[in-house]
C-alpha cells in the first residue's frame, strides 16, 4: 500500500514535471518509513515474536527481490 501510494505520487511528479510533487513524494516516503520503523514493526514484533523475525529476514521491507539467493 505504501509503495503504491508513493508510486502514484512519483508518476504524477513525472507526468507533470513537478518539483513540488517530487518534494512531496520525499516527505510522504519519509513519513511512511518513519511510521513503519517506529510503530508498525515494533507492534508486529510484539504480537508475533520469533515468527515475525523470521518473516523480516526472508521478506524485504519495501521492494521485491527479483531472484532468490
C-alpha positions in Angstrom: 0.0 0.0 0.0 2.8 2.4 0.9 4.7 1.6 -2.2 1.6 2.0 -4.3 0.9 5.5 -3.0 4.5 6.5 -3.4 4.5 5.2 -7.0 1.3 7.2 -7.8 2.9 10.4 -6.5 6.1 9.6 -8.4 4.1 9.1 -11.6 2.3 12.4 -11.1 5.5 14.2 -10.4 7.0 12.8 -13.6 3.9 13.4 -15.7 3.5 17.0 -14.6 7.3 17.5 -14.3 6.7 19.0 -10.9 9.4 19.6 -8.4 6.8 20.3 -5.8 5.3 16.9 -6.2 8.8 15.3 -6.1 9.5 17.1 -2.8 6.0 16.0 -1.5 7.0 12.4 -2.5 10.1 12.6 -0.4 8.1 13.9 2.6 5.5 11.2 2.2 8.1 8.5 1.8 9.9 9.7 4.9 6.7 9.7 6.9 5.8 6.2 5.7 9.3 4.9 6.5 9.3 6.5 10.0 5.8 5.1 10.8 6.7 1.6 9.7 10.0 1.6 11.6 8.8 3.2 14.8 5.3 1.9 15.2 4.3 -0.9 12.8 7.4 -3.1 13.0 7.7 -3.0 16.8 4.0 -3.7 17.1 4.1 -6.7 14.8 7.3 -7.9 16.6 5.5 -7.7 20.0 2.4 -9.5 18.6 4.1 -12.3 16.6 7.6 -12.6 18.2 10.0 -15.0 16.5 7.7 -15.7 13.6 7.9 -12.0 12.7 11.7 -12.0 13.0 11.8 -14.9 10.5 9.5 -13.1 8.2 11.6 -9.9 8.4 14.7 -12.0 7.5 13.1 -13.5 4.4 10.9 -10.7 3.0 12.4 -7.3 2.0 10.8 -4.2 3.6 9.9 -2.1 0.5 10.7 -3.7 -2.8 10.5 -7.3 -4.1 13.6 -9.3 -4.8 13.9 -10.3 -8.4 15.8 -13.5 -7.8 16.2 -15.9 -4.9 19.7 -16.4 -3.4 
